[in-house]
Amino acid sequence: MLELKCLFSCYLFACSIIRAPLICLALRPSSISTVSYIDEPGQHDDNQRHAVQMENTYQLGPVKRFPAMAVNNILKDVLTSYLQEEKYEAELCRQMTKTISEVIKARVKDLMIPRYKIIVLISIGQLSEQNMRFGSRCLWDAGSDTFSSYTFKNSSLFAVANVYAVYYE
């Protein structure tokens, strides 16, 4: 059986260096979430997780497509409700990325779409006359895998939220 592996890489290019944490959440078949704090190298879990053995279903594609537009509405609602009146403060925004990513993960899980792995990336930065480019590259099946993205801005900050949905065979 063909096993697809996803490689997600995000690149930040900026005129000035901004320490906006990237949060990556992945829903595993056992519904265990892992949070990667890139700015905190000593805070990660060194314990190895045991591979879950699953029986073959001989199902090569999703029965139900991932609702990218519904996820886009979730991204818009969550970012707007959490960041509408906020001013940029580095430590506050660091905590907000963790909170927002957990809320988005929970709301996407509530859609109950089976056999999809979910990856959530949130970036929050200060608006101060700089240029920034976000890029991501993925190896996936274009027929079943998808993503949703939303960008939010207010007077002092910007936020970019990406949700990647990768079908798990």
BELHU-V850967 format. One record per backbone hydrogen bond with DSSP energy under -0.5 kcal/mol. NH is the residue of the N-H (numbers start at 1). CO is the residue of the C=O. E is the energy in kcal/mol with one decimal. If there is no record, write none. Layout:
NH;CO;E  NH;CO;E
This chain:
4;2;-0.6  8;6;-0.5  9;7;-0.5  9;137;-0.6  11;135;-1.2  13;11;-0.6  13;133;-1.2  14;12;-0.5  15;131;-1.0  20;18;-1.4  21;19;-0.6  23;122;-0.8  24;36;-0.6  25;23;-0.5  25;120;-1.0  26;34;-0.8  27;118;-1.3  28;26;-0.6  28;32;-0.9  31;28;-2.7  33;31;-0.5  34;26;-0.7  36;24;-0.9  37;35;-0.6  38;22;-0.8  38;36;-0.9  40;37;-1.2  41;39;-0.6  43;40;-1.5  44;41;-0.6  46;44;-0.5  53;51;-0.5  54;52;-0.6  60;58;-0.7  68;66;-1.7  71;67;-2.0  72;68;-2.2  73;69;-1.9  74;70;-1.8  75;71;-2.6  76;72;-2.3  77;73;-2.5  78;74;-2.8  79;75;-2.5  80;76;-2.1  81;77;-2.4  82;78;-2.3  83;79;-2.2  84;80;-1.5  86;83;-0.7  93;89;-3.0  94;90;-1.8  95;91;-1.8  96;92;-2.4  97;93;-2.1  98;94;-1.1  99;95;-2.3  100;96;-3.2  101;97;-2.1  102;98;-1.9  103;99;-2.3  104;100;-2.7  105;101;-2.4  106;102;-2.3  107;103;-2.4  108;104;-2.5  109;105;-2.3  110;106;-1.6  111;108;-1.1  112;109;-1.7  114;112;-0.7  116;113;-0.7  117;166;-3.3  119;164;-2.4  120;25;-1.1  121;162;-2.9  122;23;-0.6  123;160;-2.2  125;158;-2.3  127;156;-1.9  128;126;-0.8  133;13;-1.2  135;11;-0.8  137;9;-0.7  140;138;-0.6  142;140;-0.7  144;141;-1.0  145;141;-2.9  146;165;-2.4  148;163;-2.3  150;161;-2.2  152;159;-3.1  154;157;-2.3  158;125;-2.4  159;152;-2.7  160;123;-2.6  161;150;-2.7  162;121;-2.7  163;148;-2.9  164;119;-3.0  165;146;-3.1  166;117;-2.6  166;164;-0.5  167;165;-0.5  168;115;-3.7  169;167;-0.7
